[in-house]
Amino acid sequence: MFERFSDKAMKVMFLAQEECRDFGRNCLEPEHILLGLIKEGTGFASKAFRSIGIPLRETREALQKHSPGAPPIPMPENWQMSDATKEFLSRVWDECKSLGTPFICTEHFLLALLENRDGRLTS
């Protein structure tokens, strides 16, 4: 699946992995991807979040209040993803296909977030 990710989308996933580790988790969740999108800095999604005033630090703090973690841990070599993350990435891929683009870009993540009807990032 990751072979279809643009460089910026791969950077988002790498940053999400760092956020996951910093939360003290060993399983990547959609909220880590949200933080990766904000943190990436140059993609469409990051610019959109910045333009409406969604700051990384405050977003991270809010998410940590709802998901208290342990001290940072080393991430396993193979990414472990929650079922919610797998479902979210499936929606990202669906957005990519619906727009007829060959690669997943940060805007596809943003569209998948907006499509999330119940407003929850995790299951």
N, CA, C and O of each residue as an XYZ file, in Angstrom:
492
protein
N       0.813     -1.194      0.000
C       0.000      0.000      0.000
C       0.861      1.264      0.000
O       0.525      2.230     -0.685
N       1.957      1.278      0.749
C       2.753      2.488      0.875
C       3.474      2.872     -0.418
O       3.969      3.993     -0.536
N       3.538      1.979     -1.363
C       4.139      2.323     -2.650
C       3.290      3.349     -3.405
O       3.771      3.984     -4.343
N       2.056      3.505     -3.004
C       1.154      4.482     -3.624
C       1.138      5.819     -2.891
O       0.348      6.697     -3.239
N       1.985      5.990     -1.896
C       2.027      7.227     -1.125
C       3.017      8.197     -1.750
O       4.118      7.811     -2.141
N       2.615      9.463     -1.842
C       3.539     10.509     -2.281
C       4.609     10.690     -1.195
O       4.478     10.160     -0.092
N       5.648     11.429     -1.514
C       6.698     11.694     -0.528
C       6.130     12.390      0.706
O       6.497     12.053      1.832
N       5.246     13.350      0.502
C       4.658     14.071      1.637
C       3.767     13.158      2.465
O       3.753     13.255      3.692
N       3.025     12.274      1.811
C       2.175     11.331      2.542
C       3.035     10.352      3.349
O       2.674      9.985      4.467
N       4.157      9.935      2.790
C       5.067      9.060      3.540
C       5.651      9.808      4.733
O       5.817      9.230      5.808
N       5.960     11.077      4.551
C       6.473     11.879      5.664
C       5.424     11.959      6.766
O       5.757     11.868      7.947
N       4.160     12.129      6.388
C       3.071     12.155      7.366
C       3.066     10.856      8.168
O       2.941     10.883      9.392
N       3.202      9.732      7.491
C       3.183      8.448      8.184
C       4.399      8.292      9.098
O       4.287      7.733     10.189
N       5.546      8.778      8.662
C       6.745      8.729      9.498
C       6.540      9.601     10.748
O       6.861      9.183     11.861
N       6.003     10.810     10.555
C       5.736     11.694     11.680
C       4.673     11.112     12.604
O       4.754     11.271     13.822
N       3.685     10.442     12.037
C       2.654      9.781     12.841
C       3.282      8.682     13.704
O       2.905      8.498     14.862
N       4.224      7.969     13.136
C       4.929      6.922     13.880
C       5.688      7.551     15.056
O       5.694      6.995     16.155
N       6.323      8.698     14.832
C       7.016      9.399     15.924
C       6.030      9.821     17.008
O       6.310      9.678     18.198
N       4.877     10.341     16.593
C       3.859     10.748     17.562
C       3.368      9.551     18.365
O       3.169      9.650     19.575
N       3.178      8.446     17.707
C       2.750      7.216     18.369
C       3.761      6.832     19.448
O       3.388      6.516     20.578
N       5.018      6.862     19.095
C       6.088      6.544     20.046
C       6.069      7.533     21.208
O       6.182      7.135     22.368
N       5.926      8.831     20.896
C       5.931      9.853     21.938
C       4.725      9.729     22.874
O       4.796     10.139     24.033
N       3.620      9.167     22.377
C       2.442      8.920     23.202
C       2.638      7.683     24.082
O       1.811      7.387     24.944
N       3.736      6.969     23.854
C       3.985      5.753     24.615
C       3.160      4.575     24.127
O       2.853      3.661     24.892
N       2.808      4.600     22.866
C       1.979      3.549     22.267
C       2.815      2.663     21.350
O       3.863      3.078     20.853
N       2.345      1.454     21.136
C       3.018      0.562     20.193
C       2.127      0.229     19.010
O       2.434     -0.665     18.221
N       1.019      0.955     18.889
C       0.075      0.715     17.798
C      -0.372      2.067     17.239
O      -0.885      2.914     17.971
N      -0.175      2.252     15.957
C      -0.497      3.513     15.289
C      -2.012      3.710     15.230
O      -2.750      2.829     14.790
N      -2.456      4.875     15.678
C      -3.878      5.224     15.703
C      -4.123      6.407     14.772
O      -3.179      7.122     14.435
N      -5.374      6.633     14.347
C      -5.669      7.769     13.470
C      -5.263      9.117     14.046
O      -4.880     10.010     13.292
N      -5.337      9.289     15.365
C      -4.948     10.582     15.935
C      -3.466     10.866     15.725
O      -3.070     12.028     15.635
N      -2.646      9.831     15.647
C      -1.228     10.027     15.361
C      -1.050     10.532     13.928
O      -0.179     11.357     13.651
N      -1.888     10.025     13.027
C      -1.837     10.482     11.632
C      -2.283     11.942     11.549
O      -1.699     12.727     10.801
N      -3.315     12.307     12.314
C      -3.752     13.705     12.349
C      -2.591     14.605     12.765
O      -2.344     15.631     12.132
N      -1.885     14.228     13.815
C      -0.744     15.028     14.262
C       0.351     15.057     13.204
O       0.994     16.089     13.008
N       0.570     13.940     12.522
C       1.550     13.913     11.430
C       1.170     14.857     10.305
O       2.031     15.508      9.714
N      -0.122     14.931     10.011
C      -0.602     15.852      8.963
C      -0.323     17.301      9.337
O       0.134     18.089      8.509
N      -0.600     17.642     10.583
C      -0.374     19.014     11.032
C       1.116     19.322     11.036
O       1.537     20.397     10.610
N       1.911     18.372     11.519
C       3.352     18.569     11.699
C       4.123     18.602     10.382
O       5.176     19.235     10.308
N       3.628     17.943      9.355
C       4.349     17.815      8.077
C       4.772     19.173      7.522
O       5.911     19.318      7.077
N       3.904     20.153      7.535
C       4.293     21.519      7.253
C       4.174     22.049      5.841
O       4.006     23.258      5.677
N       4.249     21.227      4.815
C       4.252     21.761      3.454
C       3.116     21.247      2.576
O       2.841     21.833      1.529
N       2.464     20.185      2.973
C       1.396     19.610      2.166
C       0.095     20.384      2.288
O      -0.049     21.256      3.145
N      -0.837     20.056      1.429
C      -2.131     20.737      1.403
C      -2.821     20.670      2.754
O      -3.328     21.681      3.241
N      -2.847     19.486      3.368
C      -3.552     19.331      4.644
C      -2.921     20.189      5.729
O      -3.630     20.859      6.480
N      -1.614     20.177      5.817
C      -0.925     20.972      6.826
C      -1.217     22.458      6.645
O      -1.461     23.176      7.614
N      -1.189     22.903      5.410
C      -1.491     24.310      5.127
C      -2.945     24.645      5.482
O      -3.233     25.731      5.985
N      -3.846     23.713      5.218
C      -5.256     23.937      5.546
C      -5.439     24.049      7.058
O      -6.146     24.937      7.535
N      -4.803     23.151      7.812
C      -4.900     23.225      9.272
C      -4.320     24.540      9.788
O      -4.905     25.180     10.661
N      -3.184     24.935      9.252
C      -2.542     26.178      9.675
C      -3.430     27.390      9.342
O      -3.535     28.323     10.138
N      -4.064     27.368      8.166
C      -4.871     28.520      7.740
C      -6.098     28.739      8.624
O      -6.594     29.861      8.724
N      -6.588     27.684      9.262
C      -7.745     27.850     10.154
C      -7.331     27.848     11.625
O      -8.173     27.776     12.520
N      -6.019     27.929     11.857
C      -5.524     28.117     13.217
C      -5.525     26.889     14.094
O      -5.782     26.992     15.293
N      -5.246     25.728     13.531
C      -5.151     24.510     14.332
C      -3.676     24.257     14.628
O      -2.934     23.778     13.771
N      -3.258     24.586     15.863
C      -1.847     24.455     16.219
C      -1.481     23.031     16.660
O      -2.284     22.333     17.280
N      -0.286     22.628     16.336
C       0.184     21.282     16.666
C       0.219     21.055     18.171
O      -0.336     20.071     18.658
N       0.859     21.946     18.909
C       1.060     21.706     20.339
C      -0.269     21.543     21.080
O      -0.426     20.615     21.873
N      -1.210     22.427     20.829
C      -2.492     22.361     21.520
C      -3.295     21.139     21.091
O      -3.991     20.532     21.906
N      -3.202     20.781     19.826
C      -3.895     19.589     19.343
C      -3.324     18.348     20.011
O      -4.070     17.475     20.456
N      -1.997     18.271     20.081
C      -1.341     17.136     20.736
C      -1.763     17.045     22.200
O      -2.089     15.965     22.693
N      -1.755     18.183     22.890
C      -2.135     18.195     24.306
C      -3.577     17.732     24.497
O      -3.865     16.968     25.418
N      -4.474     18.183     23.643
C      -5.873     17.767     23.736
C      -6.019     16.267     23.511
O      -6.773     15.598     24.218
N      -5.303     15.748     22.536
C      -5.379     14.314     22.264
C      -4.762     13.504     23.396
O      -5.261     12.430     23.731
N      -3.688     14.004     23.987
C      -3.051     13.284     25.098
C      -3.961     13.233     26.318
O      -3.909     12.265     27.076
N      -4.789     14.246     26.526
C      -5.734     14.228     27.643
C      -6.727     13.085     27.494
O      -7.151     12.494     28.487
N      -7.099     12.771     26.254
C      -8.059     11.699     25.989
C      -7.390     10.355     25.789
O      -8.063      9.327     25.725
N      -6.078     10.356     25.691
C      -5.350      9.116     25.425
C      -4.046      9.124     26.212
O      -2.965      9.147     25.623
N      -4.141      9.106     27.563
C      -2.907      9.161     28.344
C      -2.026      7.962     28.027
O      -2.497      6.830     27.921
N      -0.761      8.236     27.882
C       0.167      7.177     27.494
C       1.237      6.941     28.529
O       1.191      7.470     29.640
N       2.175      6.157     28.150
C       3.317      5.818     28.974
C       4.518      6.593     28.450
O       4.394      7.329     27.470
N       5.671      6.442     29.081
C       6.870      7.081     28.540
C       7.136      6.607     27.112
O       6.721      5.510     26.737
N       7.825      7.427     26.311
C       8.130      7.016     24.932
C       8.797      5.646     24.875
O       9.618      5.300     25.723
N       8.427      4.882     23.862
C       8.982      3.536     23.686
C       9.539      3.414     22.276
O       9.090      4.119     21.372
N      10.508      2.532     22.077
C      10.982      2.333     20.700
C       9.896      1.656     19.867
O       9.233      0.726     20.323
N       9.730      2.138     18.645
C       8.729      1.538     17.764
C       9.268      0.252     17.183
O      10.463      0.149     16.903
N       8.416     -0.720     16.999
C       8.861     -1.952     16.352
C       9.241     -1.679     14.900
O       8.824     -0.683     14.309
N      10.030     -2.573     14.348
C      10.469     -2.390     12.961
C       9.284     -2.357     12.006
O       9.250     -1.540     11.086
N       8.324     -3.230     12.217
C       7.105     -3.236     11.396
C       6.031     -2.453     12.125
O       5.764     -2.686     13.304
N       5.418     -1.521     11.407
C       4.383     -0.710     12.020
C       3.196     -1.573     12.391
O       2.725     -2.381     11.590
N       2.724     -1.398     13.592
C       1.482     -2.037     13.998
C       0.397     -0.977     13.876
O       0.572      0.152     14.333
N      -0.710     -1.335     13.268
C      -1.799     -0.385     13.079
C      -3.071     -0.937     13.690
O      -3.390     -2.118     13.554
N      -3.789     -0.056     14.364
C      -5.080     -0.448     14.923
C      -6.068     -0.695     13.786
O      -5.834     -0.301     12.643
N      -7.163     -1.348     14.119
C      -8.219     -1.544     13.121
C      -8.774     -0.201     12.648
O      -9.108     -0.039     11.474
N      -8.870      0.767     13.576
C      -9.357      2.103     13.201
C      -8.421      2.748     12.185
O      -8.879      3.423     11.263
N      -7.116      2.547     12.345
C      -6.146      3.103     11.402
C      -6.266      2.429     10.047
O      -6.217      3.095      9.013
N      -6.422      1.128     10.047
C      -6.577      0.403      8.783
C      -7.832      0.871      8.051
O      -7.818      1.053      6.834
N      -8.916      1.064      8.801
C     -10.163      1.559      8.205
C      -9.969      2.978      7.666
O     -10.425      3.301      6.570
N      -9.290      3.818      8.447
C      -9.039      5.189      8.015
C      -8.199      5.206      6.731
O      -8.520      5.939      5.796
N      -7.140      4.412      6.679
C      -6.293      4.378      5.481
C      -7.049      3.829      4.275
O      -6.757      4.196      3.137
N      -8.007      2.963      4.520
C      -8.866      2.487      3.430
C      -9.701      3.638      2.877
O      -9.881      3.754      1.664
N     -10.213      4.495      3.775
C     -10.971      5.673      3.329
C     -10.066      6.651      2.585
O     -10.490      7.282      1.616
N      -8.813      6.777      3.043
C      -7.847      7.639      2.344
C      -7.667      7.130      0.913
O      -7.699      7.916     -0.033
N      -7.480      5.830      0.754
C      -7.297      5.237     -0.568
C      -8.547      5.449     -1.424
O      -8.447      5.733     -2.618
N      -9.724      5.310     -0.809
C     -10.973      5.539     -1.542
C     -11.050      6.983     -2.056
O     -11.487      7.217     -3.182
N     -10.632      7.936     -1.243
C     -10.621      9.345     -1.667
C      -9.665      9.541     -2.841
O      -9.975     10.255     -3.795
N      -8.518      8.910     -2.760
C      -7.530      9.000     -3.838
C      -8.121      8.466     -5.147
O      -8.025      9.110     -6.192
N      -8.728      7.285     -5.073
C      -9.317      6.676     -6.272
C     -10.465      7.514     -6.825
O     -10.607      7.663     -8.038
N     -11.293      8.066     -5.915
C     -12.451      8.830     -6.385
C     -12.029     10.091     -7.131
O     -12.761     10.580     -7.992
N     -10.863     10.612     -6.807
C     -10.353     11.796     -7.505
C      -9.518     11.427     -8.730
O      -9.086     12.303     -9.479
N      -9.295     10.146     -8.928
C      -8.549      9.684    -10.098
C      -7.069     10.003    -10.049
O      -6.424     10.126    -11.090
N      -6.528     10.137     -8.853
C      -5.101     10.435     -8.733
C      -4.320      9.150     -8.491
O      -4.810      8.243     -7.819
N      -3.108      9.066     -9.033
C      -2.349      7.816     -8.921
C      -1.671      7.618     -7.569
O      -1.313      6.491     -7.225
N      -1.488      8.689     -6.795
C      -0.780      8.584     -5.523
C      -1.585      9.221     -4.401
O      -2.286     10.212     -4.607
N      -1.476      8.641     -3.220
C      -2.094      9.217     -2.040
C      -1.292     10.439     -1.636
O      -0.074     10.375     -1.469
N      -1.996     11.561     -1.480
C      -1.381     12.824     -1.083
C      -2.040     13.295      0.218
O      -3.016     12.700      0.673
N      -1.511     14.347      0.803
C      -2.030     14.783      2.103
C      -3.490     15.224      2.028
O      -4.224     15.107      3.010
N      -3.913     15.726      0.879
C      -5.318     16.143      0.768
C      -6.276     14.960      0.873
O      -7.421     15.131      1.291
N      -5.825     13.768      0.500
C      -6.674     12.580      0.622
C      -6.883     12.226      2.098
O      -7.964     11.788      2.492
N      -5.839     12.420      2.907
C      -5.985     12.228      4.353
C      -7.026     13.203      4.896
O      -7.905     12.825      5.671
N      -6.914     14.451      4.481
C      -7.828     15.491      4.955
C      -9.268     15.161      4.564
O     -10.173     15.273      5.391
N      -9.483     14.763      3.332
C     -10.834     14.399      2.883
C     -11.382     13.213      3.675
O     -12.564     13.189      4.017
N     -10.531     12.234      3.965
C     -10.972     11.082      4.754
C     -11.330     11.501      6.177
O     -12.277     10.974      6.760
N     -10.580     12.443      6.736
C     -10.919     12.965      8.066
C     -12.278     13.655      8.034
O     -13.100     13.465      8.931
N     -12.508     14.450      7.007
C     -13.768     15.177      6.895
C     -14.948     14.238      6.656
O     -16.077     14.543      7.041
N     -14.687     13.111      6.026
C     -15.729     12.127      5.740
C     -16.131     11.353      6.997
O     -17.190     10.725      7.030
N     -15.303     11.398      8.008
C     -15.552     10.677      9.254
C     -16.806     11.238      9.920
O     -16.764     12.303     10.536
N     -17.887     10.540      9.797
C     -19.194     11.064     10.195
C     -19.392     11.179     11.709
O     -20.085     12.091     12.161
N     -18.809     10.290     12.492
C     -19.074     10.349     13.931
C     -18.097     11.260     14.673
O     -18.242     11.461     15.879
N     -17.111     11.810     13.976
C     -16.194     12.767     14.597
C     -15.126     12.146     15.463
O     -14.288     12.858     16.016
N     -15.137     10.830     15.593
C     -14.138     10.159     16.418
C     -12.951      9.749     15.559
O     -13.108      9.362     14.400
N     -11.778      9.838     16.135
C     -10.578      9.394     15.428
C     -10.254      7.958     15.736
O      -9.560      7.301     14.961
N     -10.740      7.456     16.846
C     -10.440      6.073     17.225
C     -11.714      5.297     17.403
O     -12.797      5.867     17.535
N     -11.576      3.996     17.406
C     -12.754      3.131     17.575
C     -13.122      2.964     19.025
O     -14.087      2.268     19.341
